[in-house]
Amino acid sequence: MRKPATLILLLLLLLSGLSIVSGCGKPGGIREGDAAPGLTGIDPHGNRIDPAQYRGKVVVLYFWRNSCCENSLEPLDRMYAALKDRGMVIIADNAVDSREDLAAIAQRYNLKLTLLYDEGAKNQTAFGVFGYPTLFIIDRDGVIRKKVLGAMEPAQLRKLITPYVM
């Protein structure tokens, strides 16, 4: 008699776990075609980010953490240098590592892209990020055009970005 109750309990636990992973109430979290939530946070030097400075630009929003993704910042920075004159910005959002760690990384690699310390993981929550790296391409109108889970080769990323920066 206890087996059906145990099975039901396990099924309920599984379903609740899936809702957490999928973005809490919105299956799959934020999706391509959705308007991008506004960004908040500070750079490694303590300056608040003003979301208005990104209006009308193509934004590559890269959610990362040092333990898995630090080596991807240099290729992203090179891409930023090559495409910034076409109205593209790259924001590397980090809610895991300290602001001091971000400053050290920016200095170590002489990064020009925007490093963003995501206080309280507000951006990561708003975008439904649950793994690293996760990348979004946001068009000039603030609409999410691509969502990429996991690492991507720079050549593949450039191919994805190119239609939006032409």
C-alpha positions as CSV (number, residue, x, y, z in Angstrom):
1,M,0.0,0.0,0.0
2,R,2.9,2.4,0.6
3,K,4.4,1.9,-2.9
4,P,1.9,4.1,-4.7
5,A,2.3,6.9,-2.2
6,T,6.1,6.7,-2.6
7,L,5.8,6.7,-6.4
8,I,3.5,9.7,-6.3
9,L,5.9,11.5,-4.0
10,L,8.9,10.7,-6.3
11,L,7.0,11.9,-9.3
12,L,6.1,15.2,-7.6
13,L,9.7,15.8,-6.7
14,L,10.8,15.1,-10.2
15,L,8.3,17.5,-11.7
16,S,9.2,20.3,-9.2
17,G,12.9,19.8,-10.0
18,L,12.2,20.1,-13.7
19,S,10.3,23.3,-13.2
20,I,13.3,24.8,-11.4
21,V,15.7,23.8,-14.2
22,S,13.5,25.0,-17.0
23,G,13.2,28.5,-15.7
24,C,10.5,28.5,-13.0
25,G,7.1,28.9,-14.6
26,K,8.3,29.8,-18.1
27,P,9.4,26.6,-19.8
28,G,13.0,26.9,-21.0
29,G,13.4,30.4,-19.4
30,I,13.8,33.3,-21.7
31,R,13.7,32.4,-25.4
32,E,14.7,33.7,-28.7
33,G,12.3,36.4,-29.9
34,D,11.6,37.6,-26.3
35,A,12.5,41.2,-25.3
36,A,15.7,41.2,-23.3
37,P,15.4,42.1,-19.6
38,G,17.3,45.2,-18.5
39,L,20.9,44.7,-17.2
40,T,22.1,45.8,-13.8
41,G,25.4,45.6,-12.1
42,I,28.8,47.2,-11.7
43,D,32.1,46.9,-13.5
44,P,35.2,45.7,-11.7
45,H,36.1,49.3,-10.8
46,G,32.8,49.9,-9.0
47,N,31.0,51.9,-11.8
48,R,27.3,51.2,-12.2
49,I,26.3,50.0,-15.7
50,D,23.8,52.2,-17.4
51,P,21.6,50.0,-19.7
52,A,20.8,53.1,-21.8
53,Q,24.4,53.0,-23.2
54,Y,23.6,49.8,-25.0
55,R,20.4,51.0,-26.8
56,G,20.7,50.6,-30.6
57,K,23.7,48.3,-30.3
58,V,24.0,44.6,-30.9
59,V,24.8,43.1,-27.5
60,V,26.6,39.8,-26.9
61,L,25.8,38.9,-23.3
62,Y,28.1,36.2,-22.0
63,F,27.4,34.6,-18.7
64,W,30.5,33.0,-17.3
65,R,32.5,32.0,-14.2
66,N,36.3,31.9,-13.8
67,S,36.5,28.2,-13.0
68,C,35.2,27.2,-16.5
69,C,35.3,30.1,-18.8
70,E,38.2,32.5,-18.2
71,N,40.1,31.2,-21.2
72,S,37.2,32.2,-23.5
73,L,37.5,36.0,-22.6
74,E,40.5,36.7,-24.8
75,P,38.9,35.4,-28.1
76,L,35.7,37.4,-27.1
77,D,37.8,40.5,-26.6
78,R,39.4,40.1,-30.0
79,M,36.0,39.7,-31.6
80,Y,34.8,42.8,-29.8
81,A,37.9,44.8,-31.1
82,A,37.1,43.7,-34.6
83,L,33.3,44.4,-34.5
84,K,32.9,47.3,-32.1
85,D,32.9,49.9,-34.9
86,R,29.8,48.2,-36.3
87,G,27.9,48.8,-33.1
88,M,28.5,45.6,-31.2
89,V,29.3,45.3,-27.5
90,I,30.2,42.3,-25.5
91,I,29.2,42.1,-21.8
92,A,30.7,39.3,-19.8
93,D,28.4,38.9,-16.8
94,N,29.8,37.1,-13.7
95,A,27.8,36.5,-10.5
96,V,30.1,33.9,-9.0
97,D,33.6,35.4,-8.7
98,S,34.4,38.6,-6.7
99,R,34.7,42.0,-8.2
100,E,38.4,42.0,-7.3
101,D,38.8,38.8,-9.2
102,L,37.2,40.4,-12.2
103,A,39.5,43.4,-12.0
104,A,42.5,41.1,-11.9
105,I,41.3,39.1,-14.9
106,A,40.6,42.3,-16.9
107,Q,44.1,43.5,-16.1
108,R,45.8,40.2,-16.8
109,Y,44.3,40.0,-20.3
110,N,44.0,43.7,-20.9
111,L,40.3,43.3,-21.7
112,K,38.4,46.0,-23.5
113,L,35.0,44.3,-23.4
114,T,32.7,45.1,-20.5
115,L,33.1,42.9,-17.5
116,L,30.0,43.0,-15.3
117,Y,29.8,42.0,-11.7
118,D,26.2,40.7,-11.3
119,E,25.3,41.6,-7.7
120,G,23.0,39.0,-6.3
121,A,22.8,37.2,-9.7
122,K,20.0,39.5,-10.8
123,N,20.9,39.4,-14.5
124,Q,21.4,35.6,-14.4
125,T,18.0,35.1,-12.7
126,A,16.3,37.5,-15.2
127,F,17.8,35.6,-18.2
128,G,17.1,32.2,-16.7
129,V,20.8,31.2,-16.7
130,F,21.5,27.9,-14.9
131,G,24.8,26.8,-16.4
132,Y,28.1,28.3,-17.7
133,P,28.8,29.5,-20.2
134,T,25.5,30.8,-21.6
135,L,25.4,33.4,-24.3
136,F,22.7,35.6,-25.7
137,I,22.8,37.7,-28.9
138,I,20.5,40.7,-28.5
139,D,19.7,42.8,-31.6
140,R,19.6,46.6,-31.8
141,D,15.9,46.6,-30.8
142,G,16.6,44.7,-27.6
143,V,15.2,41.4,-28.8
144,I,17.0,38.1,-28.1
145,R,18.0,36.6,-31.4
146,K,20.1,33.7,-30.2
147,K,20.6,31.8,-27.0
148,V,23.5,29.4,-26.8
149,L,24.1,27.0,-23.9
150,G,27.7,25.8,-23.5
151,A,31.0,26.7,-25.1
152,M,31.3,27.9,-28.7
153,E,34.2,28.3,-31.0
154,P,34.9,32.0,-31.9
155,A,34.4,31.3,-35.6
156,Q,30.9,29.9,-34.9
157,L,30.0,32.8,-32.7
158,R,31.2,35.3,-35.3
159,K,29.0,33.6,-37.9
160,L,26.0,34.0,-35.6
161,I,26.7,37.6,-34.8
162,T,27.5,38.8,-38.4
163,P,23.9,39.1,-39.6
164,Y,23.1,41.5,-36.8
165,V,26.1,43.8,-37.1
166,M,25.9,44.4,-40.9
